[in-house]
Amino acid sequence: MLLQLDPSTRGKITVRYSEVYEAVWDEEPVSYRKDNIARRHANIRLREFVRKYAAFSQGYVTTPNELLKTGTSQNNQPIPDAA
């Protein structure tokens, strides 16, 4: 999943993954659930980040907002006429 991002972004997202993991780990009171819930939250955040920003970082769309509007990694939707 990280290979879809450029190398400079990989380092940043790896640090953020660790921060999310540690924050959720500290919040969970049940000891045997800590690892699973922390990994789950960090992985969800990682998947969402890659889904939203991989196309932008590779130059497929000009802004991440275009990707969020269409809901796909391909921006091949027809542009509606202004009425």
N, C-alpha and C positions, 0 to 999 in steps of 0.2 A: 504494500500500500504506500509506503514512503517513497518508493521508486517513482511514483507518479509526480513527485514534487522535485523542484530543483534542489541541489545540494545545500545551498544556504538556508533554504526554508526547512529542510530536514532537521538541521541542528536546532533551530528555534522551536519546531514543533515537538522535538524529543524532550527539550527542557520543559515545555508546557505540559506534555504528557506526564512527566514526573511530578510536576507541581500539583496537577489535578489528582493523580494517584495518591500522593501523600496527604492532601487535604481531605479526601474522602476516607482514607485509611484512619486518620485521626478522629473523624466524626463518628465512625461506626463503633457503637459500644460493645457489640458481640464479637469476641475475639476470633471465632472460627469463620465469621462472615467477612472479616476485614479485607482479606486478599481478593476474594471474588468480587465484592461490590466495588472496590477501588479499581480493579482492572476493568470491570464492566463500564464504569463511568469514564475512565480515561480512553477506552477503546471507542465508545460512542462519540466522544468529542473528536477523536482522531478521524473516524469515518466521516463525520459531518464536515470537518475541515477539508479533507481531501475531496469530498464530493463537491463542495462549494468552490474551492479555489484551485484545483488541479487544472481545469480548463483555462482559467485565467492566467496561471503561471506559465502555461505552455503557449499562450498567445491565441487561443481559440476564440475568446471573447475579450472585449476591450475593458470591461469592468466586471467585478464579481456580481454586481447588481443585475446585469443582463442575464447571467446564469440563473439567478434566483427567480427572475420573472418567468422564464421559460420552463424551469424545472428540469432541464436536461443539460448534458454537457455539450450538446451541439446547438449552435445558434442558427438554425436553418428554418426558422419560422417566418412566414410572410409578414411584412410590415403592414399593419392596417392603415387604410387611408384616413387622413384627418377629415372629419365631417364638419 
